[in-house]
Amino acid sequence: MSTMQAVVAVGGDLVDATVDVPQPGPHDLLVEVRAVSVNPVDTKVRAGGGTDRILGFDAAGIVVSTGSEATRFRVGDEVYYAGDITRPGSNAQFQAVDERIVGRKPAALTFAEAAAMPLTTITAWESLFDHLRAAKDTTGSLVVVGAAGGVGSILVQLARALTGLRVIGTASRLASADWVRAMGAHDVVDHRELATAAGRLVPDGVDYLFTSYSKDQIGVYADIMRPFGQIVAIDDARQDLYPLKSKSITWHWEFMFARSMHHAADLDQQGRLLDAAAELLDTATLRHTMTTAIGDFSAAGIHRAHQLVDGGQAVGKVVVHR
């Protein structure tokens, strides 16, 4: 087959198109895509217009061919991954993806359930273990701002299962608060009352903080953090971080595409990470976060998923599958 069906972003819209099947490079897998999930990054890139491109990052599917130097997977293997922002995406019948950022699909999950996991899991894992250096014996307090979101949902689970941290999640609605408790948070507070709640729950100051929304919050974070505390952020807000200086608070940026975008020497770390996450999912140490499944792998179905994510009210992940 020399052509395939794909969903292409054109000037802020999504359209069905027939395009060439990608040719895998030396380290690539060619994957038959069975399911994708939609993340805020998808909707941001689409809304930005610009050059026509195939969007989609999270995916789960089956390997149909391999590059000349690919050794980790064989034809027929079931895989999941978050892709590379510099390459054509997963909203297509087939996708070429570097095998070093690909993991074994959790056997306990369907393709749709698996597609909900990679991007948020990588982001949460890198935030907690690479940036904050948390480990099994790490104690203290962790505030997760936006704990009902895709990344927050995984971060809460990882921290609860794999560290000794007390996890405090923020949520502004009853449904969101219930979801965060189900993910394993010890405490749930309204993000609008974070300063008061943190003072009550951890009067000596917060040790670690993850934030998916930091706009106009730096002063609050400076107030609630202990000296030498650490913050990791994933949003795009441009901040004046000076209020953090007097407490020597460390600020980390997390961007899960950094390794693939800049061809990092440890690119294969993401593949190993996803394999480790698959083990946790197969043993029910982690639970998948798919809450909405749309069985329409077309521009119309993916557009519907974008609308749900853009609405900002969705709890968990929205998935589109064949």
Secondary structure, 3 states (H helix, E strand, C coil): CCEEEEEEEECCEEEEEEEECCCCCCCEEEEEEEEEEECHHHHHHHHCCCCCEECCCCEEEEEEEECCCCCCCCCCCEEEECCCCCCCCCCECEEEEEHHHEEECCCCCCHHHHHCCHHHHHHHHHHHHHHCCCCCCCCCEEEEECCCCHHHHHHHHHHHHHCCCEEEEECCCHHHHHHHHHHCCCEEECHHHHHHHHHHHCCCCEEEEEECCCCCCHHHHHHHEEEEEEEEECCCCCCCCHHHHHHCCEEEECCCCHHHHCCCCCCCHHHHHHHHHHHHHHCCCCCCCEEEEECCCCHHHHHHHHHHHHCCCCCCEEEEEC
